[in-house]
Amino acid sequence: MADYKNKNIVVIGLGKTGLSVVDFLVKKDANVKVIDTREKPAGADNLDKTIPLHTGSLNQNWLNHADIIVISPGLAVKTPEIQTALSHGVEVIGDIELFVREANEQNKPVIAITGSNGKSTVTTLTSEMAKADGLRVGMGGNIGIPALSLLDDDFDLYVLELSSFQLETTYSLKAAAATVLNVTEDHINRYVDLEDYRQAKLKIYINANTAIVNVEDSLTLEDNKQSAETQLSFGEHGADYWLKTENGKQFLMAKDEMILPVDDMLITGRHNYMNALASIALVQAVGVKTAAIQTALRAFGGLDHRFQVAHFANGVRWINDSKATNVGSTVAALTGLQLEGNLHLLLGGDGKGADFSELAKLINKPNYFCYCFGQDGAALAKLSPQSQLFDTMEQAINALRPNLKSGDIVLLSPACASLDQFSSFEKRGEEFTRLAKLG
């Protein structure tokens, strides 16, 4: 087991994850110091007062003299101060690396999930399937509980959602099953280009027992840098896990095994059918039984702010997809959308340097009307002649409300981050829901 006793370890970044790292290392008798570039970081009040804390900048002297730096996912390894520390021979890792070293020693299986879109839904659904089979499941990482906090319980299986940022500093992961659900342009302000971002995601496959790839997205396929023992696939057609259409009905299939009619699920939409197929593939790779999979699929109602019906009145559905913080997620929401009347689409926020052009072919339809707002609202409004530009989401909703009729959908799927006008995508979704119910 990794020995951190008396090692000089600098933890960068507080908050829930940073505090979990500190707690873990203190139990291992390491000499811990903490850095946070914020002047008043969240979690500072919960830090033991005996642990040195430097705020407002990166302390180069501390970094250069550390044995190990445990870096927050929010700070790039390419940051000059980190590069200087690396040149001094300092090891730079993340909290997920600390976690997987322990999980490997415990010989506990890990299911690892990444992707530009859908990973929280797949992580949660995968966990529910395993729980339905009687397994004690620790779910965390980029969702919910910090991974290191999961070590406090005796779980049978770990299910981790992992971001590209977390994977950058993870080297020892040996997943029982791993997937890259999709790769679409996101965080381009952090990476050199799309391929740089993709390579960070693909690290999840290295040393995995089973890689689950998306046949509809070639960017999810392993290349010669990865080495999973087995590769399986999901997709509508031509995959190991696929959708069968028979007599006008669709069924989730695992090779030749019929798992469930899609009509039996609470979640709907083609993108959710793909999420379900990926989850089935992941849990079957660790031996979860079909009956448990079926139970979970029938009970799972989806996650908040992810293509969630926020309000239904006068024949109009208001759908909260505030978690669509990039173009790929909005594309997924629009693809296969079942619509009787007009679509009133709310777009806008901080596009993080993304190219919006992929949306143009989907939104230029006679019954699609776009209401654009926020930092990148003007760029989005140029995609369609049936677009209007507003300063805020509230102004956009006030403008569209008089145009609504039975059969219409109002969809918040903004293709952008929320932080130009909201504290989080959750707050944006909550405000959308509040405004929807005013009518």
C-alpha positions as CSV (number, residue, x, y, z in Angstrom):
1,M,0.0,0.0,0.0
2,A,1.2,3.5,-0.8
3,D,3.2,5.0,2.1
4,Y,2.7,8.7,2.8
5,K,4.0,8.8,6.3
6,N,6.2,11.8,6.9
7,K,6.0,12.8,3.2
8,N,5.7,16.5,2.6
9,I,2.5,16.8,0.6
10,V,1.0,20.1,-0.7
11,V,-2.8,20.0,-1.4
12,I,-4.0,22.6,-3.9
13,G,-7.6,23.6,-3.6
14,L,-10.0,23.3,-0.7
15,G,-13.8,22.7,-0.9
16,K,-15.3,19.3,-0.3
17,T,-12.7,17.5,-2.4
18,G,-9.7,19.3,-0.9
19,L,-10.8,18.6,2.6
20,S,-11.3,14.9,1.8
21,V,-7.7,14.8,0.5
22,V,-6.4,16.5,3.7
23,D,-8.4,14.1,6.0
24,F,-7.1,11.1,4.1
25,L,-3.4,12.3,4.2
26,V,-3.6,13.3,7.9
27,K,-4.7,9.7,8.7
28,K,-1.7,8.5,6.7
29,D,0.6,10.6,8.9
30,A,1.7,12.9,6.1
31,N,3.0,16.4,6.6
32,V,0.3,18.4,4.9
33,K,0.2,22.0,3.7
34,V,-2.7,23.5,1.8
35,I,-2.8,26.2,-1.0
36,D,-5.8,27.8,-2.4
37,T,-5.6,30.6,-5.0
38,R,-8.7,32.2,-3.7
39,E,-8.3,34.8,-0.9
40,K,-11.2,33.3,1.1
41,P,-11.6,29.7,-0.1
42,A,-14.7,27.6,0.6
43,G,-13.9,25.1,3.3
44,A,-11.2,27.1,5.1
45,D,-13.3,27.2,8.3
46,N,-13.3,23.4,8.3
47,L,-9.6,23.0,8.0
48,D,-7.7,22.0,11.1
49,K,-5.9,25.2,12.3
50,T,-2.7,23.3,12.8
51,I,-2.4,22.7,9.0
52,P,-0.5,25.5,7.2
53,L,-2.7,27.3,4.7
54,H,-1.6,29.7,2.0
55,T,-4.2,31.7,0.1
56,G,-4.5,34.1,-2.8
57,S,-1.7,32.6,-4.9
58,L,0.5,29.6,-5.5
59,N,3.4,29.4,-3.1
60,Q,6.3,28.4,-5.3
61,N,8.6,27.6,-2.4
62,W,6.1,25.1,-0.9
63,L,5.6,23.5,-4.3
64,N,9.3,23.1,-5.1
65,H,10.0,21.4,-1.8
66,A,7.1,19.0,-1.7
67,D,7.4,15.3,-2.2
68,I,3.9,15.2,-3.7
69,I,1.4,17.8,-4.9
70,V,-2.2,16.8,-4.9
71,I,-3.7,19.2,-7.4
72,S,-7.3,20.4,-7.7
73,P,-9.0,19.3,-11.0
74,G,-9.7,23.0,-11.6
75,L,-6.0,23.9,-11.9
76,A,-4.2,22.7,-15.1
77,V,-0.9,20.8,-14.8
78,K,0.3,23.2,-17.5
79,T,0.2,26.1,-15.0
80,P,3.7,27.6,-14.9
81,E,4.1,27.1,-11.2
82,I,3.2,23.4,-11.4
83,Q,5.6,23.0,-14.3
84,T,8.4,24.5,-12.2
85,A,7.6,22.1,-9.4
86,L,7.7,19.2,-11.9
87,S,11.1,20.3,-13.1
88,H,12.3,20.0,-9.4
89,G,11.2,16.3,-9.5
90,V,7.9,16.7,-7.5
91,E,5.2,14.2,-8.2
92,V,1.9,15.8,-9.2
93,I,-1.3,13.7,-8.8
94,G,-5.0,14.2,-8.2
95,D,-7.4,12.9,-5.5
96,I,-8.6,10.2,-7.9
97,E,-5.0,8.8,-8.1
98,L,-4.9,8.6,-4.3
99,F,-8.3,6.8,-4.3
100,V,-7.4,4.2,-7.0
101,R,-4.2,3.3,-5.3
102,E,-6.2,2.4,-2.2
103,A,-9.0,0.6,-4.2
104,N,-6.4,-1.4,-6.1
105,E,-5.0,-2.6,-2.7
106,Q,-8.5,-3.5,-1.5
107,N,-9.0,-5.4,-4.8
108,K,-12.4,-3.8,-5.1
109,P,-13.8,-3.4,-8.7
110,V,-14.2,0.1,-10.1
111,I,-16.6,1.2,-12.9
112,A,-15.3,4.4,-14.4
113,I,-17.4,6.7,-16.6
114,T,-16.5,9.8,-18.5
115,G,-17.8,11.7,-21.5
116,S,-18.7,15.2,-22.5
117,N,-22.4,14.6,-21.9
118,G,-24.6,12.1,-20.0
119,K,-22.0,10.9,-17.5
120,S,-23.9,11.8,-14.4
121,T,-27.0,10.1,-15.6
122,V,-25.0,6.9,-16.6
123,T,-23.1,7.0,-13.3
124,T,-26.3,7.2,-11.3
125,L,-28.2,4.6,-13.4
126,T,-25.3,2.2,-13.3
127,S,-25.1,2.5,-9.5
128,E,-28.9,1.9,-9.2
129,M,-28.6,-1.3,-11.3
130,A,-25.8,-2.7,-9.1
131,K,-27.7,-1.8,-5.9
132,A,-30.8,-3.6,-7.3
133,D,-28.6,-6.7,-7.4
134,G,-27.8,-6.4,-3.7
135,L,-24.3,-4.9,-4.0
136,R,-23.1,-2.2,-1.7
137,V,-22.1,0.6,-4.1
138,G,-19.9,3.6,-3.5
139,M,-20.8,6.3,-6.1
140,G,-18.7,9.5,-6.3
141,G,-15.9,11.3,-8.0
142,N,-17.1,14.2,-10.1
143,I,-20.6,13.6,-8.8
144,G,-21.8,13.8,-5.2
145,I,-19.3,12.4,-2.7
146,P,-15.5,13.0,-3.2
147,A,-13.9,9.6,-4.1
148,L,-11.6,9.5,-1.0
149,S,-14.6,9.8,1.3
150,L,-16.0,6.5,-0.2
151,L,-13.1,4.7,1.5
152,D,-14.7,5.2,4.9
153,D,-17.3,2.5,4.1
154,D,-16.9,-1.2,3.1
155,F,-18.4,-1.1,-0.5
156,D,-18.5,-4.1,-2.9
157,L,-18.2,-1.9,-6.0
158,Y,-17.1,1.7,-6.8
159,V,-18.8,3.6,-9.6
160,L,-17.0,6.8,-10.4
161,E,-17.9,9.7,-12.7
162,L,-14.6,11.2,-13.9
163,S,-13.9,14.5,-15.7
164,S,-11.1,15.0,-18.2
165,F,-9.5,17.2,-15.6
166,Q,-9.5,14.4,-13.0
167,L,-8.2,11.9,-15.6
168,E,-5.2,14.2,-16.4
169,T,-3.6,13.4,-13.0
170,T,-4.7,9.8,-12.7
171,Y,-2.2,7.1,-13.5
172,S,-3.1,3.9,-11.6
173,L,-6.7,3.3,-12.6
174,K,-7.5,-0.3,-13.5
175,A,-11.2,-0.2,-14.1
176,A,-13.3,-3.4,-14.2
177,A,-15.3,-1.6,-16.8
178,A,-14.7,1.9,-18.3
179,T,-16.5,4.1,-20.9
180,V,-16.1,7.3,-22.8
181,L,-19.7,8.0,-23.6
182,N,-19.0,10.7,-26.2
183,V,-16.5,13.4,-27.0
184,T,-17.8,16.8,-28.1
185,E,-16.1,20.2,-28.1
186,D,-15.9,21.4,-24.4
187,H,-13.4,23.1,-22.2
188,I,-11.5,24.2,-25.3
189,N,-10.2,27.1,-23.2
190,R,-8.3,24.5,-21.2
191,Y,-7.0,22.2,-24.0
192,V,-4.9,22.8,-27.1
193,D,-7.6,21.4,-29.3
194,L,-10.3,18.7,-29.5
195,E,-7.7,15.9,-29.8
196,D,-5.9,17.1,-26.7
197,Y,-9.2,17.0,-24.8
198,R,-10.0,13.5,-26.2
199,Q,-6.7,12.1,-25.1
200,A,-7.4,13.2,-21.6
201,K,-10.7,11.3,-21.7
202,L,-9.2,8.1,-23.3
203,K,-6.9,7.6,-20.4
204,I,-9.9,6.0,-18.6
205,Y,-9.4,2.8,-20.8
206,I,-5.7,2.2,-19.9
207,N,-5.5,-1.2,-18.1
208,A,-9.3,-1.6,-18.0
209,N,-10.7,-5.1,-18.1
210,T,-13.5,-4.0,-20.4
211,A,-13.8,-0.8,-22.5
212,I,-17.3,0.2,-23.5
213,V,-17.2,2.4,-26.6
214,N,-19.8,4.4,-28.5
215,V,-20.0,3.1,-32.2
216,E,-21.8,6.3,-33.1
217,D,-18.8,8.5,-32.0
218,S,-15.4,7.5,-33.4
219,L,-13.7,9.8,-30.9
220,T,-14.6,7.4,-28.1
221,L,-12.8,4.5,-29.7
222,E,-9.5,3.3,-28.2
223,D,-6.4,4.1,-30.1
224,N,-3.0,2.4,-29.9
225,K,-2.2,4.2,-26.6
226,Q,-4.9,2.3,-24.6
227,S,-4.9,-1.4,-23.7
228,A,-8.3,-2.6,-22.3
229,E,-8.5,-6.5,-22.3
230,T,-12.0,-6.5,-23.9
231,Q,-13.9,-4.0,-26.0
232,L,-17.7,-3.9,-26.2
233,S,-19.9,-1.3,-27.9
234,F,-23.2,0.5,-27.6
235,G,-25.2,2.4,-30.3
236,E,-28.5,2.2,-32.1
237,H,-27.3,-0.2,-34.7
238,G,-24.2,-2.4,-35.3
239,A,-23.2,-2.6,-31.6
240,D,-23.1,-5.2,-28.9
241,Y,-25.7,-3.2,-26.9
242,W,-28.3,-1.8,-29.3
243,L,-31.9,-0.7,-30.0
244,K,-34.2,-3.2,-31.7
245,T,-37.3,-1.9,-33.4
246,E,-40.2,-4.4,-33.9
247,N,-43.8,-3.7,-34.7
248,G,-43.3,0.0,-34.0
249,K,-41.8,-0.6,-30.6
250,Q,-38.2,-0.3,-29.4
251,F,-36.3,-2.6,-27.1
252,L,-33.0,-2.4,-25.3
253,M,-30.8,-5.3,-26.4
254,A,-27.7,-6.9,-25.0
255,K,-26.4,-8.8,-28.0
256,D,-29.3,-11.3,-28.6
257,E,-30.9,-10.8,-25.1
258,M,-33.9,-8.5,-24.9
259,I,-33.5,-6.5,-21.8
260,L,-36.6,-4.2,-21.7
261,P,-39.0,-2.2,-24.0
262,V,-38.1,1.5,-23.8
263,D,-41.7,2.3,-23.0
264,D,-41.2,0.6,-19.6
265,M,-38.7,3.3,-18.6
266,L,-39.5,6.6,-16.9
267,I,-36.8,8.4,-18.8
268,T,-37.4,9.1,-22.5
269,G,-35.5,10.4,-25.5
270,R,-33.0,8.8,-27.8
271,H,-30.0,10.1,-25.8
272,N,-31.4,8.4,-22.6
273,Y,-31.8,5.2,-24.5
274,M,-28.1,5.4,-25.3
275,N,-27.4,6.2,-21.7
276,A,-29.3,3.1,-20.6
277,L,-27.4,0.8,-23.1
278,A,-24.1,2.1,-21.8
279,S,-25.2,1.4,-18.2
280,I,-26.3,-2.1,-19.1
281,A,-23.0,-2.8,-20.7
282,L,-21.0,-1.5,-17.7
283,V,-22.9,-3.6,-15.1
284,Q,-23.0,-6.8,-17.1
285,A,-19.2,-6.5,-17.3
286,V,-19.1,-6.9,-13.5
287,G,-21.8,-9.6,-13.4
288,V,-25.0,-7.8,-12.4
289,K,-28.0,-9.9,-13.2
290,T,-30.7,-9.0,-15.8
291,A,-33.5,-8.9,-13.3
292,A,-31.8,-6.2,-11.3
293,I,-31.0,-4.2,-14.5
294,Q,-34.7,-4.3,-15.4
295,T,-35.8,-3.3,-11.9
296,A,-33.5,-0.2,-12.0
297,L,-34.5,0.8,-15.5
298,R,-38.2,0.8,-14.6
299,A,-37.6,2.9,-11.4
300,F,-35.0,5.4,-12.5
301,G,-36.6,8.8,-13.1
302,G,-33.5,10.8,-14.3
303,L,-31.6,13.6,-12.7
304,D,-32.5,17.1,-11.9
305,H,-31.8,19.7,-14.7
306,R,-31.2,17.0,-17.3
307,F,-34.1,17.0,-19.8
308,Q,-36.5,17.1,-16.9
309,V,-40.1,18.2,-17.3
310,A,-40.3,21.2,-15.0
311,H,-43.9,22.2,-15.7
312,F,-46.8,21.1,-17.8
313,A,-49.9,23.4,-18.3
314,N,-52.3,24.2,-21.1
315,G,-50.8,21.5,-23.2
316,V,-47.3,23.1,-23.1
317,R,-44.3,21.2,-21.7
318,W,-41.5,23.2,-20.1
319,I,-38.3,21.1,-20.1
320,N,-35.3,22.0,-17.9
321,D,-32.1,20.8,-19.5
322,S,-29.9,23.4,-17.8
323,K,-27.1,20.8,-17.5
324,A,-26.6,21.2,-21.2
325,T,-23.5,23.3,-20.7
326,N,-22.0,22.5,-24.1
327,V,-23.0,22.1,-27.7
328,G,-22.9,18.3,-27.7
329,S,-25.4,18.1,-24.9
330,T,-27.9,20.4,-26.7
331,V,-27.4,18.4,-29.9
332,A,-28.4,15.3,-27.9
333,A,-31.5,17.0,-26.5
334,L,-32.6,18.1,-30.0
335,T,-31.9,14.8,-31.8
336,G,-35.0,12.7,-31.9
337,L,-37.1,15.3,-30.0
338,Q,-40.8,14.4,-30.2
339,L,-42.8,17.5,-31.0
340,E,-46.4,18.2,-31.9
341,G,-46.3,22.0,-32.1
342,N,-43.5,24.6,-32.0
343,L,-40.2,24.4,-30.1
344,H,-39.2,27.5,-28.1
345,L,-35.5,27.0,-27.4
346,L,-33.6,29.0,-24.9
347,L,-29.9,29.3,-25.7
348,G,-27.1,31.3,-24.1
349,G,-24.5,31.8,-21.4
350,D,-20.8,31.3,-21.6
351,G,-19.9,29.1,-24.5
352,K,-16.3,28.5,-23.2
353,G,-14.9,29.2,-26.7
354,A,-16.9,26.5,-28.4
355,D,-18.0,26.4,-32.1
356,F,-21.8,26.7,-32.2
357,S,-22.1,25.9,-35.9
358,E,-23.2,22.3,-35.3
359,L,-26.5,23.6,-33.9
360,A,-27.5,25.4,-37.1
361,K,-28.6,22.4,-39.0
362,L,-30.8,21.3,-36.1
363,I,-32.5,24.5,-35.3
364,N,-33.3,25.9,-38.7
365,K,-36.7,24.4,-39.0
366,P,-40.0,26.2,-39.6
367,N,-41.4,25.4,-36.2
368,Y,-38.2,26.1,-34.1
369,F,-37.9,29.5,-32.5
370,C,-34.8,30.5,-30.6
371,Y,-34.5,32.9,-27.7
372,C,-30.9,33.8,-27.0
373,F,-29.4,35.5,-24.0
374,G,-26.2,36.1,-22.0
375,Q,-22.5,36.4,-22.8
376,D,-22.7,34.4,-26.1
377,G,-26.3,35.1,-27.0
378,A,-25.4,37.3,-30.0
379,A,-23.3,34.5,-31.6
380,L,-26.1,32.0,-31.0
381,A,-28.8,34.3,-32.4
382,K,-26.9,34.4,-35.8
383,L,-27.5,30.6,-36.3
384,S,-31.1,31.0,-37.2
385,P,-33.3,33.7,-38.8
386,Q,-36.0,32.7,-36.3
387,S,-33.9,34.0,-33.3
388,Q,-34.4,36.8,-30.9
389,L,-31.7,38.3,-28.6
390,F,-32.2,39.3,-25.0
391,D,-30.0,40.3,-22.1
392,T,-31.4,37.7,-19.7
393,M,-33.3,34.4,-19.6
394,E,-36.2,36.0,-17.8
395,Q,-36.6,38.6,-20.6
396,A,-36.5,35.7,-23.1
397,I,-39.2,33.8,-21.3
398,N,-41.4,36.9,-20.9
399,A,-41.1,37.3,-24.7
400,L,-42.0,33.7,-25.7
401,R,-44.9,33.2,-23.2
402,P,-47.6,35.0,-25.3
403,N,-46.7,32.8,-28.3
404,L,-47.4,29.4,-26.6
405,K,-50.1,27.1,-27.6
406,S,-51.0,23.5,-26.8
407,G,-48.5,21.0,-28.2
408,D,-45.5,23.4,-27.9
409,I,-42.4,22.7,-25.9
410,V,-40.3,25.3,-24.1
411,L,-36.8,23.8,-23.8
412,L,-33.9,25.3,-21.8
413,S,-30.9,23.6,-23.3
414,P,-28.5,26.5,-23.4
415,A,-25.3,24.9,-24.9
416,C,-23.4,27.1,-22.6
417,A,-22.1,27.3,-19.0
418,S,-24.2,29.4,-16.6
419,L,-21.5,31.4,-14.8
420,D,-21.9,34.6,-16.7
421,Q,-25.3,35.2,-15.0
422,F,-25.9,32.4,-12.5
423,S,-23.8,30.8,-9.7
424,S,-24.4,27.3,-11.2
425,F,-26.4,25.4,-13.8
426,E,-28.6,24.2,-11.0
427,K,-29.5,27.8,-10.1
428,R,-30.2,28.5,-13.8
429,G,-32.5,25.5,-13.9
430,E,-34.3,26.5,-10.7
431,E,-34.9,30.0,-12.1
432,F,-36.3,28.5,-15.3
433,T,-38.6,26.3,-13.3
434,R,-39.8,29.2,-11.2
435,L,-40.5,31.3,-14.3
436,A,-42.2,28.4,-16.1
437,K,-44.7,28.1,-13.2
438,L,-45.6,31.8,-13.2
439,G,-47.7,31.3,-16.4
